[in-house]
Amino acid sequence: MKATGIVRRMDELGRIVIPKEIRKSLRIKEGDNLEIYITEEENIVLKKYSQIKKLSDFAQNLTDSIHSSIKKNVIITDNETIIAASGSLKKELLNKSISDELETKIKRREEILEKYNKKLKITEEDKPIDVTYAISPIIINGDCGGLVLIIDDNVIDIDFIITEVVAEFIKKNLEV
């Protein structure tokens, strides 16, 4: 564990402020959910919580199944990370942080069918690629929790419908 040297006082209601520098480096934004747990050494740990990430094995099976039928890259993200990917881009994308471009699409809840090649930056580390794509947001209890993407050289209307169906299916499995 990395020491930060920052000390915060707890107020009378049991609240502490996470310093701006830490929130920025961990990409914690207002409204983000944090999981709180205690380790065996009795340390309190705050961890970013993602409803979609808890379905990562299921999501991977889902993207693998879709890819086996349509032979296109299928990706599922939460608000920060690619949690499932199938197709030729799988190894270079899986578990990487999503780009600011995709984060913006999540915030705007954008539904997109781009039938003509366009630059799309998928991860923070990688360069934009020239592709066609379909994107549907995953809306869980009113909040956008991530995206479903299909990326290929020739994305068509049915691919967009598939992203919508997958997003709705994930939503149904996570809503309370």
Helices and strands as residue ranges (DSSP letters): H 20-25, E 34-38, E 44-48, G 52-55, H 56-70, E 73-77, E 82-86, H 90-93, H 100-108, E 112-120, E 129-140, E 143-152, H 157-174
